[in-house]
Amino acid sequence: MRVTKYIITSPESDILPSDIAMKIYGSRHDVNVKETCFGVIVNGEEPVINELVKEIRDLDPSGIFIKDRGFPPGDPRRCRGRRGGGARPGYYMIESESKALPAISRALASEKADAKKAAPAPAKKGPLSAEKLEEIIKSEFS
């Protein structure tokens, strides 16, 4: 089944829509791509799109957002060139949503940083001393 997704970048992200488009073009998957001011619209078979979305999201996990779109790029029901101009339906919603993305990106980045701080230090790996082994055995069998 063919699906269409928006890949939207936060205004504070270092990743540009053109970077995303170039990554998709370089992947050589059979998909349709349309670059927009907010990001990229990509249309293709669902497994391919899901794989691409995962690869692209890894570029900036807290600054790239994915949104489903009901219509492929150029669909006459949404294409402003075929409707006589003006903003396409849904444009203003994406515009208002994109204003909140910097705050969401900072929150996601902060959460990720906090999770790294809270993670316990990995245990030292090395040979177990005989004394430590005896202590473990005694505690288990006493």
C-alpha positions in Angstrom: 0.0 0.0 0.0 1.3 3.5 -0.9 1.6 6.0 1.9 2.5 9.6 2.1 4.4 11.2 5.0 5.6 14.7 5.9 9.1 14.8 7.3 9.2 18.1 9.1 12.3 19.8 10.6 12.3 22.0 13.6 13.4 25.5 12.8 16.3 25.1 15.3 17.5 21.9 13.7 20.8 21.9 11.8 19.2 19.6 9.2 17.6 21.4 6.3 14.8 20.1 4.1 17.3 20.0 1.2 19.6 17.7 3.3 16.7 15.3 3.8 15.7 15.4 0.1 19.3 14.6 -0.9 19.5 11.7 1.5 16.3 10.3 0.0 17.6 10.8 -3.5 20.8 9.0 -2.5 18.9 6.1 -1.1 17.8 5.1 -4.7 14.4 3.9 -3.4 11.4 4.2 -5.7 9.6 7.1 -4.0 8.2 10.5 -4.9 9.8 13.4 -3.0 8.6 17.0 -2.8 10.6 19.5 -0.8 8.6 22.2 1.1 9.4 25.1 3.4 8.7 22.9 6.4 10.5 19.7 5.3 9.8 17.0 2.7 6.7 15.1 1.5 7.6 11.6 0.6 5.3 9.1 -1.1 5.9 5.4 -1.8 5.3 1.8 -0.6 4.8 1.6 3.1 7.8 -0.6 4.0 10.2 1.6 2.0 8.8 4.8 3.5 9.1 3.4 7.0 12.7 2.4 6.4 13.5 5.9 5.0 11.8 7.6 7.9 13.9 5.6 10.4 17.1 6.5 8.6 16.2 10.2 8.3 15.0 10.4 11.9 18.5 9.2 13.0 20.0 12.3 11.5 18.5 14.4 14.3 16.2 12.4 16.6 14.9 15.4 18.6 14.6 17.8 15.6 12.9 15.8 12.9 9.2 15.0 13.1 7.0 12.7 11.0 3.4 13.2 10.2 1.1 11.2 8.0 -0.5 12.9 5.0 -3.7 11.6 3.4 -2.8 12.8 -0.2 0.3 12.2 -2.4 2.2 15.3 -3.7 0.4 16.8 -6.7 -3.0 15.4 -5.8 -5.6 17.6 -7.6 -7.7 17.8 -4.4 -4.8 19.5 -2.6 -2.5 21.0 -5.3 -2.9 24.8 -5.2 -1.9 25.0 -8.8 -5.0 23.1 -9.8 -7.3 24.9 -7.4 -6.5 28.4 -8.5 -3.8 29.4 -6.0 -3.8 30.3 -2.3 -2.6 28.2 0.6 -3.5 24.5 0.4 -5.8 23.1 3.0 -3.8 22.2 6.1 -1.0 24.7 5.5 -2.0 26.9 8.3 -2.2 23.9 10.7 1.4 22.8 9.8 2.5 26.4 10.2 1.1 26.7 13.7 2.4 23.2 14.7 5.9 24.2 13.5 6.0 27.1 15.9 5.9 24.6 18.8 8.6 22.3 17.4 11.6 24.2 18.9 10.2 23.8 22.4 9.4 20.1 21.7 12.9 19.5 20.3 14.6 21.1 23.4 12.4 19.0 25.7 13.3 15.8 23.8 17.0 16.6 23.8 16.9 17.5 27.6 15.1 14.2 28.3 17.8 12.3 26.4 20.6 14.1 28.2 18.9 13.4 31.6 18.6 9.7 30.7 22.4 9.6 29.9 23.2 11.2 33.3 21.0 8.8 35.2 22.4 5.7 33.6 24.6 3.7 36.1 28.2 3.4 35.2 29.0 0.1 33.6 30.5 -2.5 35.9 34.2 -3.1 35.6 35.0 -6.2 33.6 37.9 -8.3 34.6 38.8 -11.5 36.4 37.0 -12.3 39.6 39.2 -12.6 42.6 39.2 -15.8 44.6 38.2 -13.8 47.7 35.2 -12.3 46.0 34.2 -15.7 44.6 34.3 -17.2 48.1 32.2 -14.3 49.4 29.5 -14.8 46.7 29.4 -18.6 47.3 29.1 -18.1 51.1 26.3 -15.5 50.8 24.4 -17.8 48.4 24.6 -21.0 50.4 24.3 -19.7 54.0 
